[in-house]
C-alpha cells in the first residue's frame, strides 16, 4: 500500500492528496470548498454563474429571476463574497478556483478570482493558453490545467514555457467524471480513453517538462481507487461527486437526495449546449427534452460555444438555468450532474469524516 502524502502545487502545500473538484452552478462554493481546505485537502470554488439565486442581491439586472448578461451571471461581488466566507472557514489554507475556458468573460473572471484571493487557478473545457499572461502579476498563484490527453498537456506546456510560467500541477481527467467530458460521445467508453490508459502517457509527457504533480480525476470513489491510480503514477486525486454527499456541500438537499436515490442505470450521457457530452442523473428534464426548441431564451449568455442560446435551443435546455435549478433542488427543471459512480452515494457525511475515510480506507 502506498503512503498517501501531501503535494506541492506551485508554492502551496496541500496536506492530503485529495483535491475537491470544482462543481457549478453553486455546488462547490464557500461551505464545501472552505471545509475541504480546512481539513487538509484542496477546496475548489466554482466561478461558474456566481450571480445565481442566493447571490442575486449582487445582480444589477435580472430577467425571470435569473441574472441578465455575462457580467451579472459571472458576478464579481458574489465571487468575492464566496471567497470571503470560505476564508472564514479555512483561514489562510490554500483555496483553488475553477474557471472553465469555455465561459464568456474568461479573462475578466480569472482576474476577479485573483483579486478575490484564489491561490490556485484551475481551468478545463478548452486549452487555457493565455493563463500565464493573465496571472503574471500574481507570481505566488499556481495555474493548473485539466487535460484528457498527453497531446493537450504538450501544447499547454510549450505555450506556457514560452510565457515564463509552468503548471503548478496538471489534472488528467478520464471519461467517468461528472459534468462535461473532454472526449466525444463515441470515445467515452473506449478502452484507450479511460483514465488508466491516458494517465501513463500524461506522466511521460509531464516528465519532459518538470516534476509538477499529476492529479487524477474521473471515477475515483474510495481509498482502494486512490491506491490503484497512484500505482499508475498519480500524485493526488480530484473528486467531485463524492463531495456532493457531504453536509457541507452547497447543493440543495434535493440535489443530494437525487443522487442518493439514483440507480446505476440512471446515470446517463446527455448532449450539452456547450458542445461536449455531459454526464448527469436521468431526471424529468432529460426524460422530456425537446431538441430544436425555439422557445428557449438566452438570459445569462454564459458560454461562448452555445452561441447566445443557439446550442441551448438545439439540445432543448439552457445549461446555466438547468444547473442553477438543480442547485436549488428544482426536480422538474434541474440538470443534476454526476460522475459515473454517483449511484454509489448512499449517505450524507461530514467533509472531515469523508477525507479521513479516503485517506485510511476506514469508515467511522
C-alpha positions as CSV (number, residue, x, y, z in Angstrom):
1,X,0.0,0.0,0.0
2,X,1.3,3.4,-1.0
3,X,1.5,6.0,1.7
4,X,-0.8,8.9,0.9
5,X,1.3,12.1,1.2
6,X,0.7,15.7,0.7
7,X,1.7,17.5,-2.5
8,X,3.0,21.0,-3.5
9,X,1.1,22.9,-6.1
10,X,3.4,25.7,-7.0
11,X,4.3,27.3,-3.7
12,X,1.3,25.9,-1.9
13,X,1.4,22.7,0.2
14,X,-1.7,20.6,0.3
15,X,-1.5,18.3,3.4
16,X,-3.6,15.5,1.9
17,X,-3.6,14.4,-1.7
18,X,-7.4,15.0,-2.0
19,X,-8.5,17.7,-4.4
20,X,-12.2,18.6,-4.4
21,X,-13.4,19.2,-8.0
22,X,-15.0,22.5,-8.9
23,X,-18.7,22.0,-9.4
24,X,-21.1,24.6,-10.8
25,X,-23.6,26.1,-10.6
26,X,-23.2,26.6,-6.9
27,X,-22.4,23.0,-5.8
28,X,-18.9,23.9,-4.6
29,X,-18.9,27.4,-3.2
30,X,-17.8,28.7,0.2
31,X,-19.1,25.9,2.5
32,X,-17.8,22.9,0.7
33,X,-14.5,24.4,-0.5
34,X,-13.8,26.1,2.8
35,X,-14.3,22.9,4.7
36,X,-12.2,20.7,2.4
37,X,-9.3,23.1,2.7
38,X,-9.8,23.3,6.5
39,X,-9.5,19.6,6.7
40,X,-6.3,19.3,4.7
41,X,-7.4,18.8,1.2
42,X,-7.7,21.4,-1.5
43,X,-11.1,23.1,-1.7
44,X,-12.1,24.4,-5.1
45,X,-14.6,27.2,-5.5
46,X,-16.5,27.1,-8.8
47,X,-16.6,30.5,-10.6
48,X,-19.5,29.4,-12.8
49,X,-22.5,31.7,-12.7
50,X,-21.8,33.1,-9.3
51,X,-24.7,35.6,-9.7
52,X,-27.4,32.9,-9.4
53,X,-30.0,32.6,-6.7
54,X,-28.7,33.3,-3.2
55,X,-26.3,35.8,-4.8
56,X,-29.0,37.7,-6.8
57,X,-28.6,40.6,-4.3
58,X,-25.4,41.5,-6.1
59,X,-27.0,41.4,-9.6
60,X,-27.8,44.7,-11.2
61,X,-30.3,43.4,-13.8
62,X,-32.3,40.2,-13.9
63,X,-35.0,38.6,-16.1
64,X,-37.4,36.0,-14.6
65,X,-35.2,35.7,-11.5
66,X,-32.0,35.0,-13.4
67,X,-29.0,37.3,-13.9
68,X,-29.1,39.1,-17.2
69,X,-25.9,39.1,-19.3
70,X,-22.4,37.7,-18.7
71,X,-21.4,40.4,-16.2
72,X,-24.2,39.6,-13.9
73,X,-24.1,35.9,-14.4
74,X,-20.3,35.8,-13.5
75,X,-20.8,38.3,-10.8
76,X,-17.6,39.8,-9.3
77,X,-19.2,40.9,-6.0
78,X,-20.7,37.4,-5.5
79,X,-17.3,35.7,-6.2
80,X,-15.7,38.0,-3.6
81,X,-18.4,37.1,-1.1
82,X,-17.9,33.4,-1.7
83,X,-14.1,33.7,-1.1
84,X,-14.6,35.8,2.0
85,X,-17.0,33.2,3.5
86,X,-14.7,30.3,2.6
87,X,-11.8,32.1,4.2
88,X,-13.8,32.4,7.5
89,X,-13.8,28.6,7.5
90,X,-10.3,27.6,6.3
91,X,-8.2,30.7,7.2
92,X,-5.1,31.0,5.1
93,X,-5.0,27.5,3.8
94,X,-4.9,27.2,0.0
95,X,-8.1,27.7,-2.0
96,X,-8.5,27.0,-5.7
97,X,-10.9,28.5,-8.2
98,X,-12.2,26.5,-11.1
99,X,-12.9,28.6,-14.2
100,X,-14.0,26.9,-17.4
101,X,-12.2,28.1,-20.5
102,X,-15.5,27.9,-22.4
103,X,-17.2,30.7,-20.5
104,X,-17.7,34.2,-21.8
105,X,-15.6,36.9,-20.0
106,X,-13.0,34.2,-19.1
107,X,-10.1,36.7,-18.8
108,X,-12.2,39.0,-16.6
109,X,-13.3,36.2,-14.3
110,X,-9.7,35.0,-13.9
111,X,-8.7,38.5,-12.8
112,X,-11.7,38.6,-10.4
113,X,-10.7,35.3,-8.9
114,X,-7.1,36.5,-8.4
115,X,-8.3,39.7,-6.7
116,X,-10.7,37.7,-4.6
117,X,-7.8,35.7,-3.2
118,X,-7.5,32.4,-5.1
119,X,-4.2,30.7,-4.5
120,X,-4.6,28.3,-7.4
121,X,-6.5,28.7,-10.7
122,X,-7.8,25.5,-12.3
123,X,-9.1,25.6,-15.9
124,X,-10.6,22.9,-18.2
125,X,-13.1,22.8,-21.0
126,X,-10.6,24.2,-23.5
127,X,-6.9,25.0,-23.6
128,X,-6.1,27.9,-21.3
129,X,-3.1,29.0,-23.3
130,X,-3.2,32.6,-22.0
131,X,-3.3,31.8,-18.3
132,X,0.4,32.6,-17.6
133,X,-0.1,36.1,-19.0
134,X,-3.3,36.6,-17.1
135,X,-1.6,35.7,-13.8
136,X,1.8,37.3,-14.4
137,X,1.2,39.9,-11.7
138,X,0.5,37.2,-9.1
139,X,3.7,35.1,-9.0
140,X,2.5,33.1,-6.0
141,X,-0.7,31.9,-7.7
142,X,-0.3,28.4,-9.2
143,X,-2.0,27.6,-12.5
144,X,-3.4,24.1,-13.2
145,X,-4.8,22.9,-16.5
146,X,-7.3,20.0,-16.8
147,X,-6.4,17.7,-19.7
148,X,-7.7,14.4,-21.2
149,X,-4.6,13.6,-23.3
150,X,-0.8,13.9,-23.3
151,X,-1.1,15.9,-26.5
152,X,-3.1,18.6,-24.7
153,X,-0.5,18.8,-22.0
154,X,2.2,19.1,-24.6
155,X,0.5,22.1,-26.3
156,X,-0.1,23.8,-22.9
157,X,3.5,23.3,-21.6
158,X,5.0,24.5,-24.8
159,X,3.0,27.7,-24.8
160,X,3.3,28.3,-21.0
161,X,7.0,27.8,-21.0
162,X,7.4,30.4,-23.7
163,X,5.3,32.7,-21.5
164,X,7.5,32.0,-18.5
165,X,5.2,30.1,-16.2
166,X,4.7,26.4,-15.9
167,X,1.9,24.4,-14.4
168,X,1.8,24.1,-10.7
169,X,0.1,20.7,-11.3
170,X,-1.9,19.0,-14.0
171,X,-5.3,17.3,-13.6
172,X,-5.8,14.4,-16.0
173,X,-9.5,13.7,-16.2
174,X,-10.9,10.4,-17.5
175,X,-14.4,10.0,-19.1
176,X,-16.1,8.7,-15.9
177,X,-16.2,12.2,-14.4
178,X,-19.4,14.1,-13.8
179,X,-20.5,17.0,-16.0
180,X,-18.8,18.0,-19.2
181,X,-16.5,15.5,-20.8
182,X,-13.3,16.1,-22.7
183,X,-14.0,13.3,-25.2
184,X,-16.6,12.8,-27.9
185,X,-19.6,10.6,-27.2
186,X,-18.2,7.6,-29.1
187,X,-14.9,7.8,-27.3
188,X,-16.3,7.9,-23.7
189,X,-16.4,4.1,-23.4
190,X,-13.4,3.2,-25.5
191,X,-10.6,1.5,-23.5
192,X,-7.9,3.8,-24.9
193,X,-9.6,6.9,-23.5
194,X,-10.1,5.6,-19.9
195,X,-8.2,7.2,-17.1
196,X,-6.0,4.2,-16.6
197,X,-4.9,4.3,-20.2
198,X,-4.2,8.0,-20.6
199,X,-2.5,8.6,-17.2
200,X,0.8,6.9,-18.1
201,X,1.1,8.9,-21.3
202,X,0.4,12.1,-19.5
203,X,3.0,11.2,-16.9
204,X,5.5,10.5,-19.7
205,X,4.8,13.9,-21.2
206,X,4.9,15.7,-17.8
207,X,8.4,14.2,-17.2
208,X,9.6,16.1,-20.3
209,X,8.6,19.5,-18.7
210,X,9.2,19.1,-15.0
211,X,8.1,17.3,-11.9
212,X,4.9,19.1,-11.1
213,X,2.2,16.8,-9.5
214,X,-0.2,14.8,-11.6
215,X,-3.8,14.8,-10.2
216,X,-6.0,12.0,-11.5
217,X,-9.8,12.6,-11.8
218,X,-12.9,10.8,-13.1
219,X,-14.5,7.8,-11.5
220,X,-12.3,7.6,-8.4
221,X,-14.5,6.7,-5.5
222,X,-12.7,5.3,-2.4
223,X,-9.4,4.5,-0.8
224,X,-8.8,1.5,-3.0
225,X,-9.4,3.5,-6.1
226,X,-6.9,6.1,-4.9
227,X,-4.2,3.4,-4.3
228,X,-4.7,1.9,-7.7
229,X,-4.5,5.2,-9.6
230,X,-1.4,6.2,-7.6
231,X,0.3,3.0,-8.6
232,X,-0.1,4.2,-12.2
233,X,1.7,7.4,-11.5
234,X,-0.7,9.9,-10.0
235,X,0.4,12.0,-7.0
236,X,-3.1,13.0,-5.9
237,X,-6.7,12.6,-6.9
238,X,-9.6,15.0,-7.7
239,X,-13.0,14.0,-6.6
240,X,-16.3,15.8,-7.2
241,X,-19.4,13.6,-6.9
242,X,-18.3,12.1,-3.6
243,X,-18.2,15.6,-2.0
244,X,-21.8,16.2,-3.0
245,X,-22.6,13.6,-0.4
246,X,-21.5,15.9,2.5
247,X,-23.5,18.0,4.9
248,X,-21.2,21.0,3.9
249,X,-21.8,20.7,0.2
250,X,-23.5,23.9,-1.1
251,X,-26.1,21.9,-3.2
252,X,-29.7,21.7,-2.0
253,X,-30.9,18.7,-0.1
254,X,-32.9,17.7,-3.1
255,X,-29.8,17.6,-5.2
256,X,-28.2,15.3,-2.6
257,X,-31.3,13.1,-2.4
258,X,-31.4,12.8,-6.2
259,X,-28.0,11.2,-6.2
260,X,-28.8,9.0,-3.2
261,X,-31.9,7.7,-4.9
262,X,-30.2,7.2,-8.3
263,X,-29.6,3.7,-9.6
264,X,-26.7,2.8,-11.9
265,X,-28.9,2.9,-15.0
266,X,-30.0,6.4,-14.0
267,X,-26.5,7.9,-14.7
268,X,-26.6,8.9,-18.4
269,X,-24.8,10.9,-21.1
270,X,-26.7,13.9,-22.3
271,X,-25.8,16.4,-25.1
272,X,-24.9,19.9,-23.8
273,X,-25.3,23.4,-25.3
274,X,-21.6,23.7,-24.6
275,X,-20.9,21.2,-27.4
276,X,-19.4,18.5,-25.1
277,X,-21.2,15.4,-23.9
278,X,-22.2,15.6,-20.2
279,X,-22.9,13.0,-17.5
280,X,-25.9,13.5,-15.3
281,X,-28.7,11.8,-13.4
282,X,-31.7,10.9,-15.6
283,X,-34.5,13.2,-14.2
284,X,-37.6,14.9,-15.6
285,X,-35.5,17.4,-17.6
286,X,-33.6,14.7,-19.5
287,X,-36.6,12.4,-20.0
288,X,-38.6,15.1,-21.6
289,X,-36.1,17.0,-23.7
290,X,-37.4,18.7,-26.8
291,X,-34.4,19.3,-29.2
292,X,-34.7,22.3,-31.5
293,X,-36.9,24.1,-29.0
294,X,-37.0,27.7,-30.3
295,X,-38.8,28.8,-27.2
296,X,-35.6,28.8,-25.1
297,X,-34.3,32.2,-24.5
298,X,-30.7,33.1,-23.6
299,X,-30.7,35.3,-20.5
300,X,-27.2,34.9,-18.9
301,X,-25.1,34.5,-22.0
302,X,-22.8,32.1,-20.0
303,X,-20.7,30.1,-22.5
304,X,-19.5,31.1,-25.9
305,X,-19.9,27.7,-27.6
306,X,-23.6,28.0,-27.1
307,X,-23.8,31.0,-29.4
308,X,-26.2,33.1,-27.4
309,X,-28.8,30.3,-27.0
310,X,-28.3,28.6,-30.3
311,X,-26.8,25.5,-28.6
312,X,-29.4,25.6,-25.9
313,X,-32.3,25.5,-28.4
314,X,-30.6,22.7,-30.4
315,X,-30.4,20.3,-27.4
316,X,-33.5,21.5,-25.6
317,X,-32.3,23.2,-22.5
318,X,-30.2,26.1,-21.2
319,X,-27.2,24.9,-19.3
320,X,-27.0,27.8,-16.8
321,X,-30.7,27.8,-16.0
322,X,-30.8,24.0,-15.6
323,X,-27.7,23.7,-13.4
324,X,-28.9,26.6,-11.4
325,X,-32.3,24.9,-10.9
326,X,-30.5,21.8,-9.7
327,X,-28.5,23.7,-7.2
328,X,-31.8,25.0,-5.8
329,X,-33.3,21.5,-5.8
330,X,-35.9,22.1,-8.5
331,X,-36.6,18.5,-9.5
332,X,-38.6,19.2,-12.6
333,X,-36.3,21.6,-14.4
334,X,-32.8,20.9,-12.8
335,X,-29.9,19.2,-14.5
336,X,-28.1,17.1,-11.9
337,X,-24.5,16.4,-13.0
338,X,-22.9,13.3,-11.6
339,X,-19.9,11.1,-12.1
340,X,-20.3,7.6,-13.4
341,X,-20.2,6.2,-9.8
342,X,-22.8,8.7,-8.5
343,X,-25.3,5.8,-7.8
344,X,-22.9,4.5,-5.1
345,X,-23.7,7.5,-2.9
346,X,-26.0,6.3,-0.2
347,X,-25.5,8.6,2.8
348,X,-24.5,12.1,3.7
349,X,-21.4,12.5,5.9
350,X,-19.2,15.4,7.1
351,X,-16.3,16.5,5.0
352,X,-13.8,15.7,7.7
353,X,-15.1,12.1,8.0
354,X,-15.1,11.6,4.2
355,X,-11.5,12.8,3.9
356,X,-10.4,10.6,6.8
357,X,-12.1,7.6,5.1
358,X,-10.5,8.4,1.8
359,X,-7.1,8.6,3.5
360,X,-7.3,5.4,5.6
361,X,-9.9,3.3,4.0
362,X,-11.6,3.0,7.4
363,X,-15.2,4.2,7.8
364,X,-16.3,5.7,11.1
